Amino acid sequence: PEFLVNRFCGNLGLANMDFIKLCSHVIKTFLNLRISEGHHSEKQPASVAAAAIYVSAVVKEWHKDKASLFRISEVSGMAEVTIRTSFYDMVPYASKLLPSANQDRLADLLAEAERMRAGSTMMLPSHASKRNAVAAGADVPLLKLDEVDVPIDVPGDVKIEVKEEIGS
């Protein structure tokens, strides 16, 4: 992940040595803590690197413009939800991830994690809650995939037109 951080930061225009050092510190500390807890299955290096960049961007207050999840996703090739998941994996270690010089930003990092969690539950309802809505008789459009009905979100002003129906 440390090698990927250099490339990702360069592509983001954040090839600042202090920022890259912060990202590397976050990565090394996170991986060492996970290993010390017995987690031997490693996460994808790109997702760890991308999440470390986001953690560092929150610390530097660059996460809303220079290093948003969207921009990090574009550069890393990782989906935003994957980066968010890796970020959430890092949050329990937040106080240990940040060097002493950045400990004053810990509250902001935790607040960002809470903001993301609150936003994701409102914007991305789970398939389980959609299935429950369907079971309760709510009018939720379904997409049929290999004999499985999958609820989909369709805004009220969007019309779905079936161009071709494939026979069974």
Secondary structure, 3 states (H helix, E strand, C coil): CHHHHHHHHHHHCCCCHHHHHHHHHHHHHHHHHHHHCCCCCCCCHHHHHHHHHHHHHHHHCCCCCCCCHHHHHHHHCCCHHHHHHHHHHHHHHHHHHCCHHHHHHHHHHHHHHHHHHHHHHHHCCCHHHHHHHHHCCCCCCEEEECCEEEECCCCCCCCCCCCCCCCC
